[in-house]
Amino acid sequence: MFNTILVPVALNHTEMLERKLDAARHLRGTEGRIIAVSVIEDIPAYVAEYAMVKPDRQKLVQEIRNAFAHALAGHDDVERVTLAGKPGVVIANYAEEIGADLIVTAASRPGSEGYALGSTASRLARRAPCSVMVIR
């Protein structure tokens, strides 16, 4: 059984969230905890430079946190953390920082963005300091 399990949550792909949380609950030890992680990606400076309307970062962060809370409504046993950066990198770094022993993520279906795994799942599998379970 695992003590600290991270579950990345891509707010534009919540269709696998229930399956990931079910797997995490099944693998969690009696004193273990599950932490859902949402990552806010920054707009690259070279893109933001050409944007006609500059996004209101505070409003954007609040909207993301609201969507995160909505996605996890009813899952009171799950802690929530919001990070900023590239998901595959910051989640792996966060896992190391808190001593997580498992990350439960989802793979996208094969397509143009990655044949076997999505980019975040692939980065996590390569970078994570702990075991990574990929749900399909």
C-alpha positions as CSV (number, residue, x, y, z in Angstrom):
1,M,0.0,0.0,0.0
2,F,1.1,3.6,-0.7
3,N,1.1,6.5,1.8
4,T,1.2,9.6,-0.4
5,I,-0.5,9.4,-3.8
6,L,-0.6,12.2,-6.3
7,V,-3.4,12.4,-8.8
8,P,-2.8,15.0,-11.6
9,V,-6.0,16.7,-12.7
10,A,-6.1,18.3,-16.2
11,L,-9.2,20.4,-15.9
12,N,-9.9,20.1,-19.7
13,H,-9.8,16.3,-19.4
14,T,-11.7,15.2,-16.3
15,E,-13.3,12.2,-17.9
16,M,-10.7,9.9,-16.3
17,L,-10.8,11.5,-12.8
18,E,-13.1,9.0,-11.2
19,R,-11.1,6.1,-12.4
20,K,-7.9,7.7,-11.2
21,L,-9.3,8.4,-7.8
22,D,-10.8,4.9,-7.5
23,A,-7.4,3.4,-8.2
24,A,-5.7,5.7,-5.7
25,R,-8.2,4.8,-3.0
26,H,-7.7,1.1,-3.7
27,L,-3.9,1.5,-3.4
28,R,-3.9,3.9,-0.4
29,G,-2.7,2.6,2.9
30,T,-4.9,3.0,6.0
31,E,-3.1,6.2,7.0
32,G,-2.4,7.2,3.4
33,R,-3.5,10.4,1.7
34,I,-4.5,11.3,-1.8
35,I,-3.5,14.7,-3.2
36,A,-5.1,16.0,-6.4
37,V,-2.8,18.3,-8.3
38,S,-3.8,20.9,-10.9
39,V,-1.2,22.8,-12.8
40,I,-1.6,26.3,-14.2
41,E,0.6,26.6,-17.3
42,D,2.0,30.0,-17.9
43,I,1.6,31.6,-21.3
44,P,5.1,31.7,-22.9
45,A,6.5,35.3,-23.1
46,Y,7.0,35.1,-26.8
47,V,3.2,34.3,-27.2
48,A,2.0,36.8,-24.6
49,E,4.0,39.6,-26.3
50,Y,1.7,39.3,-29.4
51,A,-1.6,38.9,-27.5
52,M,-4.0,41.7,-28.2
53,V,-5.7,41.4,-24.8
54,K,-3.6,40.6,-21.7
55,P,-5.2,38.0,-19.5
56,D,-6.1,38.9,-15.9
57,R,-3.9,36.4,-14.1
58,Q,-5.8,36.7,-10.7
59,K,-9.1,36.1,-12.5
60,L,-7.7,33.2,-14.4
61,V,-6.3,31.6,-11.3
62,Q,-9.6,32.0,-9.5
63,E,-11.5,30.4,-12.4
64,I,-9.1,27.5,-12.4
65,R,-9.4,27.0,-8.7
66,N,-13.2,27.1,-9.0
67,A,-13.1,24.5,-11.8
68,F,-10.8,22.3,-9.7
69,A,-13.2,22.5,-6.7
70,H,-16.1,21.6,-9.0
71,A,-14.3,18.6,-10.5
72,L,-13.5,17.3,-7.0
73,A,-16.9,18.1,-5.4
74,G,-17.9,15.2,-3.2
75,H,-14.3,13.9,-2.8
76,D,-13.7,15.2,0.7
77,D,-11.0,12.6,1.3
78,V,-8.8,14.2,-1.4
79,E,-6.4,17.1,-0.6
80,R,-6.0,19.7,-3.4
81,V,-2.9,21.5,-4.5
82,T,-2.5,24.0,-7.4
83,L,1.0,24.5,-8.9
84,A,2.3,26.6,-11.8
85,G,4.5,25.5,-14.7
86,K,4.8,22.6,-17.1
87,P,2.7,19.7,-15.6
88,G,5.1,16.9,-16.3
89,V,8.0,18.8,-14.7
90,V,6.3,20.5,-11.7
91,I,4.3,17.4,-10.6
92,A,7.5,15.3,-10.6
93,N,9.3,17.9,-8.6
94,Y,6.4,18.2,-6.2
95,A,6.3,14.4,-5.8
96,E,10.0,14.5,-4.8
97,E,9.5,17.5,-2.5
98,I,6.7,15.8,-0.4
99,G,8.0,12.3,-0.7
100,A,5.1,10.9,-2.7
101,D,5.4,7.2,-3.4
102,L,2.9,6.9,-6.3
103,I,1.4,9.1,-9.0
104,V,-1.8,7.9,-10.7
105,T,-2.2,9.5,-14.0
106,A,-4.1,8.9,-17.3
107,A,-2.9,8.3,-20.8
108,S,-4.5,9.9,-23.8
109,R,-5.7,7.8,-26.6
110,P,-3.1,7.4,-29.4
111,G,-3.3,10.3,-31.8
112,S,-1.3,13.1,-33.2
113,E,-0.1,14.3,-29.7
114,G,1.7,11.2,-28.6
115,Y,1.4,7.6,-29.7
116,A,1.4,5.6,-26.5
117,L,1.2,8.2,-23.7
118,G,0.2,11.8,-23.6
119,S,3.0,14.3,-23.0
120,T,2.3,14.7,-19.3
121,A,2.0,11.0,-18.6
122,S,5.2,10.4,-20.6
123,R,7.1,13.1,-18.8
124,L,6.0,11.8,-15.4
125,A,7.0,8.3,-16.3
126,R,10.5,9.6,-17.2
127,R,11.0,12.1,-14.4
128,A,9.1,11.0,-11.3
129,P,11.1,9.9,-8.3
130,C,8.4,7.4,-7.5
131,S,6.2,4.8,-9.1
132,V,3.8,6.0,-11.8
133,M,0.5,4.2,-12.6
134,V,-1.0,5.0,-15.9
135,I,-4.7,4.5,-16.3
136,R,-6.3,4.0,-19.7
